[in-house]
Amino acid sequence: MKTAGLKCTLIIFSIVMFWGCGPRLMMPTPNIYLDAEQDIYNNLAADLKSTEVKIFYVTDRMPEKDKEGKLRYGYGR
Protein backbone atom coordinates (compact mmCIF):
# COMPACT_ATOMS: atom_id res chain seq x y z
CA MET A 1 0.00 0.00 0.00
CA LYS A 2 2.87 2.33 0.82
CA THR A 3 4.52 1.91 -2.59
CA ALA A 4 1.24 2.61 -4.43
CA GLY A 5 0.95 5.96 -2.64
CA LEU A 6 4.56 6.74 -3.44
CA LYS A 7 4.07 5.88 -7.11
CA CYS A 8 0.94 8.02 -7.28
CA THR A 9 2.77 10.91 -5.66
CA LEU A 10 5.70 10.59 -8.09
CA ILE A 11 3.34 10.50 -11.08
CA ILE A 12 1.49 13.61 -9.93
CA PHE A 13 4.79 15.36 -9.17
CA SER A 14 6.14 14.47 -12.63
CA ILE A 15 3.02 15.76 -14.36
CA VAL A 16 3.15 19.05 -12.47
CA MET A 17 6.89 19.49 -13.16
CA PHE A 18 6.67 18.73 -16.89
CA TRP A 19 3.54 20.83 -17.33
CA GLY A 20 5.63 23.98 -16.97
CA CYS A 21 8.17 22.83 -19.57
CA GLY A 22 5.75 22.93 -22.49
CA PRO A 23 6.02 25.31 -25.46
CA ARG A 24 5.57 28.98 -24.69
CA LEU A 25 3.38 31.20 -26.82
CA MET A 26 5.26 34.37 -27.60
CA MET A 27 4.06 37.68 -28.99
CA PRO A 28 4.24 37.85 -32.81
CA THR A 29 6.89 40.08 -34.38
CA PRO A 30 5.59 43.66 -34.82
CA ASN A 31 4.89 44.58 -38.44
CA ILE A 32 7.53 47.33 -38.41
CA TYR A 33 10.27 44.67 -38.01
CA LEU A 34 8.91 42.15 -40.54
CA ASP A 35 10.35 44.00 -43.56
CA ALA A 36 14.12 43.52 -43.23
CA GLU A 37 14.82 46.02 -46.03
CA GLN A 38 13.26 48.92 -44.12
CA ASP A 39 15.58 51.03 -41.92
CA ILE A 40 13.39 52.32 -39.11
CA TYR A 41 16.18 54.62 -37.87
CA ASN A 42 16.76 56.28 -41.24
CA ASN A 43 14.90 59.50 -40.33
CA LEU A 44 16.37 59.72 -36.82
CA ALA A 45 18.53 62.79 -36.11
CA ALA A 46 22.27 62.07 -35.92
CA ASP A 47 22.59 63.33 -32.34
CA LEU A 48 19.92 60.84 -31.24
CA LYS A 49 21.77 57.88 -32.78
CA SER A 50 23.83 56.99 -29.74
CA THR A 51 24.36 54.13 -27.33
CA GLU A 52 24.41 56.60 -24.45
CA VAL A 53 21.20 56.90 -22.46
CA LYS A 54 20.40 59.80 -20.16
CA ILE A 55 19.08 58.56 -16.83
CA PHE A 56 17.31 60.82 -14.39
CA TYR A 57 17.38 59.54 -10.85
CA VAL A 58 15.20 60.89 -8.07
CA THR A 59 15.24 59.69 -4.49
CA ASP A 60 14.14 60.90 -1.11
CA ARG A 61 16.99 59.07 0.62
CA MET A 62 19.55 60.97 2.65
CA PRO A 63 22.91 61.35 0.87
CA GLU A 64 25.89 59.87 2.74
CA LYS A 65 29.56 59.37 2.02
CA ASP A 66 31.20 55.98 2.25
CA LYS A 67 34.67 55.27 3.70
CA GLU A 68 36.37 56.40 0.48
CA GLY A 69 34.35 59.63 0.36
CA LYS A 70 32.11 58.58 -2.51
CA LEU A 71 28.48 59.68 -2.52
CA ARG A 72 25.89 57.03 -1.73
CA TYR A 73 22.37 57.00 -0.40
CA GLY A 74 21.58 55.56 3.01
CA TYR A 75 18.43 54.34 4.67
CA GLY A 76 17.46 57.67 6.19
CA ARG A 77 15.12 60.19 4.64
TORMITOR-375201 format. One record per atom (N, C-alpha, C): x, y, z; residue number from 1. Coordinates in steps of 0.05 Angstrom, whole numbers, plus 5000, padded with zeros to 4 digits. Example, Ala and Ser with C-alpha at 12.3 -4.5 7.8 and 13.67 -1.06 7.14 Angstrom:
TORMITOR-375201
<pami c1="5264" c2="4886" c3="5156" nr="1"/>
<pami c1="5246" c2="4910" c3="5156" nr="1"/>
<pami c1="5264" c2="4934" c3="5156" nr="1"/>
<pami c1="5257" c2="4955" c3="5142" nr="2"/>
<pami c1="5273" c2="4979" c3="5143" nr="2"/>
<pami c1="5258" c2="5001" c3="5157" nr="2"/>
END
This chain:
TORMITOR-375201
<pami c1="5017" c2="4976" c3="5000" nr="1"/>
<pami c1="5000" c2="5000" c3="5000" nr="1"/>
<pami c1="5017" c2="5025" c3="5000" nr="1"/>
<pami c1="5040" c2="5024" c3="5014" nr="2"/>
<pami c1="5057" c2="5047" c3="5016" nr="2"/>
<pami c1="5070" c2="5053" c3="4990" nr="2"/>
<pami c1="5078" c2="5033" c3="4974" nr="3"/>
<pami c1="5090" c2="5038" c3="4948" nr="3"/>
<pami c1="5071" c2="5049" c3="4928" nr="3"/>
<pami c1="5045" c2="5042" c3="4930" nr="4"/>
<pami c1="5025" c2="5052" c3="4911" nr="4"/>
<pami c1="5021" c2="5082" c3="4916" nr="4"/>
<pami c1="5021" c2="5091" c3="4941" nr="5"/>
<pami c1="5019" c2="5119" c3="4947" nr="5"/>
<pami c1="5043" c2="5135" c3="4938" nr="5"/>
<pami c1="5067" c2="5122" c3="4940" nr="6"/>
<pami c1="5091" c2="5135" c3="4931" nr="6"/>
<pami c1="5091" c2="5137" c3="4901" nr="6"/>
<pami c1="5083" c2="5117" c3="4887" nr="7"/>
<pami c1="5081" c2="5118" c3="4858" nr="7"/>
<pami c1="5062" c2="5139" c3="4848" nr="7"/>
<pami c1="5039" c2="5140" c3="4861" nr="8"/>
<pami c1="5019" c2="5160" c3="4854" nr="8"/>
<pami c1="5030" c2="5189" c3="4859" nr="8"/>
<pami c1="5044" c2="5192" c3="4881" nr="9"/>
<pami c1="5055" c2="5218" c3="4887" nr="9"/>
<pami c1="5077" c2="5226" c3="4866" nr="9"/>
<pami c1="5093" c2="5206" c3="4858" nr="10"/>
<pami c1="5114" c2="5212" c3="4838" nr="10"/>
<pami c1="5102" c2="5218" c3="4811" nr="10"/>
<pami c1="5080" c2="5205" c3="4804" nr="11"/>
<pami c1="5067" c2="5210" c3="4778" nr="11"/>
<pami c1="5055" c2="5238" c3="4778" nr="11"/>
<pami c1="5042" c2="5245" c3="4799" nr="12"/>
<pami c1="5030" c2="5272" c3="4801" nr="12"/>
<pami c1="5052" c2="5293" c3="4801" nr="12"/>
<pami c1="5073" c2="5289" c3="4816" nr="13"/>
<pami c1="5096" c2="5307" c3="4817" nr="13"/>
<pami c1="5108" c2="5311" c3="4789" nr="13"/>
<pami c1="5111" c2="5288" c3="4774" nr="14"/>
<pami c1="5123" c2="5289" c3="4747" nr="14"/>
<pami c1="5105" c2="5305" c3="4728" nr="14"/>
<pami c1="5079" c2="5301" c3="4730" nr="15"/>
<pami c1="5060" c2="5315" c3="4713" nr="15"/>
<pami c1="5062" c2="5345" c3="4718" nr="15"/>
<pami c1="5062" c2="5352" c3="4743" nr="16"/>
<pami c1="5063" c2="5381" c3="4751" nr="16"/>
<pami c1="5089" c2="5393" c3="4741" nr="16"/>
<pami c1="5112" c2="5379" c3="4745" nr="17"/>
<pami c1="5138" c2="5390" c3="4737" nr="17"/>
<pami c1="5140" c2="5393" c3="4707" nr="17"/>
<pami c1="5131" c2="5373" c3="4691" nr="18"/>
<pami c1="5133" c2="5375" c3="4662" nr="18"/>
<pami c1="5112" c2="5393" c3="4649" nr="18"/>
<pami c1="5091" c2="5399" c3="4664" nr="19"/>
<pami c1="5071" c2="5417" c3="4653" nr="19"/>
<pami c1="5083" c2="5444" c3="4647" nr="19"/>
<pami c1="5100" c2="5453" c3="4664" nr="20"/>
<pami c1="5113" c2="5480" c3="4661" nr="20"/>
<pami c1="5134" c2="5480" c3="4639" nr="20"/>
<pami c1="5142" c2="5457" c3="4629" nr="21"/>
<pami c1="5163" c2="5457" c3="4609" nr="21"/>
<pami c1="5153" c2="5456" c3="4580" nr="21"/>
<pami c1="5127" c2="5460" c3="4577" nr="22"/>
<pami c1="5115" c2="5459" c3="4550" nr="22"/>
<pami c1="5122" c2="5483" c3="4534" nr="22"/>
<pami c1="5114" c2="5483" c3="4508" nr="23"/>
<pami c1="5120" c2="5506" c3="4491" nr="23"/>
<pami c1="5107" c2="5532" c3="4501" nr="23"/>
<pami c1="5122" c2="5553" c3="4498" nr="24"/>
<pami c1="5111" c2="5580" c3="4506" nr="24"/>
<pami c1="5101" c2="5594" c3="4482" nr="24"/>
<pami c1="5078" c2="5607" c3="4485" nr="25"/>
<pami c1="5068" c2="5624" c3="4464" nr="25"/>
<pami c1="5079" c2="5652" c3="4467" nr="25"/>
<pami c1="5093" c2="5661" c3="4447" nr="26"/>
<pami c1="5105" c2="5687" c3="4448" nr="26"/>
<pami c1="5090" c2="5707" c3="4430" nr="26"/>
<pami c1="5094" c2="5733" c3="4436" nr="27"/>
<pami c1="5081" c2="5754" c3="4420" nr="27"/>
<pami c1="5092" c2="5753" c3="4391" nr="27"/>
<pami c1="5075" c2="5756" c3="4371" nr="28"/>
<pami c1="5085" c2="5757" c3="4344" nr="28"/>
<pami c1="5102" c2="5782" c3="4339" nr="28"/>
<pami c1="5120" c2="5779" c3="4319" nr="29"/>
<pami c1="5138" c2="5802" c3="4312" nr="29"/>
<pami c1="5121" c2="5825" c3="4303" nr="29"/>
<pami c1="5126" c2="5850" c3="4313" nr="30"/>
<pami c1="5112" c2="5873" c3="4304" nr="30"/>
<pami c1="5116" c2="5877" c3="4274" nr="30"/>
<pami c1="5096" c2="5888" c3="4260" nr="31"/>
<pami c1="5098" c2="5892" c3="4231" nr="31"/>
<pami c1="5121" c2="5909" c3="4223" nr="31"/>
<pami c1="5129" c2="5928" c3="4239" nr="32"/>
<pami c1="5151" c2="5947" c3="4232" nr="32"/>
<pami c1="5177" c2="5932" c3="4229" nr="32"/>
<pami c1="5180" c2="5909" c3="4242" nr="33"/>
<pami c1="5205" c2="5893" c3="4240" nr="33"/>
<pami c1="5204" c2="5871" c3="4220" nr="33"/>
<pami c1="5181" c2="5865" c3="4208" nr="34"/>
<pami c1="5178" c2="5843" c3="4189" nr="34"/>
<pami c1="5193" c2="5848" c3="4163" nr="34"/>
<pami c1="5194" c2="5873" c3="4154" nr="35"/>
<pami c1="5207" c2="5880" c3="4129" nr="35"/>
<pami c1="5236" c2="5886" c3="4135" nr="35"/>
<pami c1="5254" c2="5867" c3="4129" nr="36"/>
<pami c1="5282" c2="5870" c3="4135" nr="36"/>
<pami c1="5296" c2="5892" c3="4119" nr="36"/>
<pami c1="5284" c2="5900" c3="4097" nr="37"/>
<pami c1="5296" c2="5920" c3="4079" nr="37"/>
<pami c1="5292" c2="5949" c3="4090" nr="37"/>
<pami c1="5272" c2="5952" c3="4107" nr="38"/>
<pami c1="5265" c2="5978" c3="4118" nr="38"/>
<pami c1="5284" c2="5986" c3="4141" nr="38"/>
<pami c1="5295" c2="6010" c3="4140" nr="39"/>
<pami c1="5312" c2="6021" c3="4162" nr="39"/>
<pami c1="5295" c2="6040" c3="4178" nr="39"/>
<pami c1="5286" c2="6030" c3="4202" nr="40"/>
<pami c1="5268" c2="6046" c3="4218" nr="40"/>
<pami c1="5282" c2="6070" c3="4231" nr="40"/>
<pami c1="5308" c2="6070" c3="4231" nr="41"/>
<pami c1="5324" c2="6092" c3="4243" nr="41"/>
<pami c1="5334" c2="6112" c3="4222" nr="41"/>
<pami c1="5325" c2="6109" c3="4197" nr="42"/>
<pami c1="5335" c2="6126" c3="4175" nr="42"/>
<pami c1="5329" c2="6155" c3="4180" nr="42"/>
<pami c1="5306" c2="6162" c3="4190" nr="43"/>
<pami c1="5298" c2="6190" c3="4193" nr="43"/>
<pami c1="5305" c2="6201" c3="4221" nr="43"/>
<pami c1="5320" c2="6186" c3="4236" nr="44"/>
<pami c1="5327" c2="6194" c3="4264" nr="44"/>
<pami c1="5351" c2="6214" c3="4262" nr="44"/>
<pami c1="5349" c2="6236" c3="4278" nr="45"/>
<pami c1="5371" c2="6256" c3="4278" nr="45"/>
<pami c1="5397" c2="6243" c3="4287" nr="45"/>
<pami c1="5419" c2="6253" c3="4276" nr="46"/>
<pami c1="5445" c2="6241" c3="4282" nr="46"/>
<pami c1="5453" c2="6243" c3="4311" nr="46"/>
<pami c1="5445" c2="6264" c3="4325" nr="47"/>
<pami c1="5452" c2="6267" c3="4353" nr="47"/>
<pami c1="5436" c2="6247" c3="4371" nr="47"/>
<pami c1="5414" c2="6236" c3="4360" nr="48"/>
<pami c1="5398" c2="6217" c3="4375" nr="48"/>
<pami c1="5408" c2="6188" c3="4370" nr="48"/>
<pami c1="5425" c2="6184" c3="4350" nr="49"/>
<pami c1="5435" c2="6158" c3="4344" nr="49"/>
<pami c1="5460" c2="6153" c3="4362" nr="49"/>
<pami c1="5455" c2="6143" c3="4386" nr="50"/>
<pami c1="5477" c2="6140" c3="4405" nr="50"/>
<pami c1="5470" c2="6116" c3="4423" nr="50"/>
<pami c1="5491" c2="6104" c3="4434" nr="51"/>
<pami c1="5487" c2="6083" c3="4453" nr="51"/>
<pami c1="5486" c2="6093" c3="4482" nr="51"/>
<pami c1="5489" c2="6119" c3="4485" nr="52"/>
<pami c1="5488" c2="6132" c3="4511" nr="52"/>
<pami c1="5459" c2="6139" c3="4518" nr="52"/>
<pami c1="5451" c2="6133" c3="4542" nr="53"/>
<pami c1="5424" c2="6138" c3="4551" nr="53"/>
<pami c1="5425" c2="6157" c3="4575" nr="53"/>
<pami c1="5410" c2="6178" c3="4574" nr="54"/>
<pami c1="5408" c2="6196" c3="4597" nr="54"/>
<pami c1="5389" c2="6184" c3="4617" nr="54"/>
<pami c1="5398" c2="6182" c3="4642" nr="55"/>
<pami c1="5382" c2="6171" c3="4663" nr="55"/>
<pami c1="5378" c2="6193" c3="4684" nr="55"/>
<pami c1="5353" c2="6198" c3="4691" nr="56"/>
<pami c1="5346" c2="6216" c3="4712" nr="56"/>
<pami c1="5339" c2="6200" c3="4737" nr="56"/>
<pami c1="5351" c2="6206" c3="4759" nr="57"/>
<pami c1="5348" c2="6191" c3="4783" nr="57"/>
<pami c1="5338" c2="6209" c3="4805" nr="57"/>
<pami c1="5316" c2="6202" c3="4817" nr="58"/>
<pami c1="5304" c2="6218" c3="4839" nr="58"/>
<pami c1="5301" c2="6199" c3="4863" nr="58"/>
<pami c1="5308" c2="6209" c3="4886" nr="59"/>
<pami c1="5305" c2="6194" c3="4910" nr="59"/>
<pami c1="5299" c2="6213" c3="4933" nr="59"/>
<pami c1="5287" c2="6202" c3="4953" nr="60"/>
<pami c1="5283" c2="6218" c3="4978" nr="60"/>
<pami c1="5301" c2="6208" c3="5000" nr="60"/>
<pami c1="5321" c2="6192" c3="4993" nr="61"/>
<pami c1="5340" c2="6181" c3="5012" nr="61"/>
<pami c1="5361" c2="6202" c3="5019" nr="61"/>
<pami c1="5371" c2="6200" c3="5044" nr="62"/>
<pami c1="5391" c2="6219" c3="5053" nr="62"/>
<pami c1="5418" c2="6213" c3="5041" nr="62"/>
<pami c1="5432" c2="6232" c3="5028" nr="63"/>
<pami c1="5458" c2="6227" c3="5017" nr="63"/>
<pami c1="5479" c2="6223" c3="5040" nr="63"/>
<pami c1="5496" c2="6203" c3="5036" nr="64"/>
<pami c1="5518" c2="6197" c3="5055" nr="64"/>
<pami c1="5544" c2="6194" c3="5039" nr="64"/>
<pami c1="5566" c2="6193" c3="5053" nr="65"/>
<pami c1="5591" c2="6187" c3="5040" nr="65"/>
<pami c1="5602" c2="6162" c3="5053" nr="65"/>
<pami c1="5613" c2="6145" c3="5035" nr="66"/>
<pami c1="5624" c2="6120" c3="5045" nr="66"/>
<pami c1="5652" c2="6124" c3="5055" nr="66"/>
<pami c1="5667" c2="6103" c3="5062" nr="67"/>
<pami c1="5693" c2="6105" c3="5074" nr="67"/>
<pami c1="5713" c2="6119" c3="5055" nr="67"/>
<pami c1="5709" c2="6116" c3="5029" nr="68"/>
<pami c1="5727" c2="6128" c3="5010" nr="68"/>
<pami c1="5719" c2="6156" c3="5002" nr="68"/>
<pami c1="5697" c2="6166" c3="5013" nr="69"/>
<pami c1="5687" c2="6193" c3="5007" nr="69"/>
<pami c1="5668" c2="6195" c3="4984" nr="69"/>
<pami c1="5660" c2="6172" c3="4973" nr="70"/>
<pami c1="5642" c2="6172" c3="4950" nr="70"/>
<pami c1="5614" c2="6175" c3="4959" nr="70"/>
<pami c1="5598" c2="6189" c3="4943" nr="71"/>
<pami c1="5570" c2="6194" c3="4950" nr="71"/>
<pami c1="5554" c2="6168" c3="4947" nr="71"/>
<pami c1="5537" c2="6163" c3="4966" nr="72"/>
<pami c1="5518" c2="6141" c3="4965" nr="72"/>
<pami c1="5493" c2="6149" c3="4980" nr="72"/>
<pami c1="5472" c2="6133" c3="4978" nr="73"/>
<pami c1="5447" c2="6140" c3="4992" nr="73"/>
<pami c1="5442" c2="6119" c3="5013" nr="73"/>
<pami c1="5436" c2="6129" c3="5037" nr="74"/>
<pami c1="5432" c2="6111" c3="5060" nr="74"/>
<pami c1="5402" c2="6104" c3="5063" nr="74"/>
<pami c1="5396" c2="6095" c3="5088" nr="75"/>
<pami c1="5369" c2="6087" c3="5093" nr="75"/>
<pami c1="5351" c2="6110" c3="5104" nr="75"/>
<pami c1="5364" c2="6131" c3="5113" nr="76"/>
<pami c1="5349" c2="6153" c3="5124" nr="76"/>
<pami c1="5336" c2="6170" c3="5102" nr="76"/>
<pami c1="5316" c2="6185" c3="5111" nr="77"/>
<pami c1="5302" c2="6204" c3="5093" nr="77"/>
<pami c1="5306" c2="6232" c3="5102" nr="77"/>
END
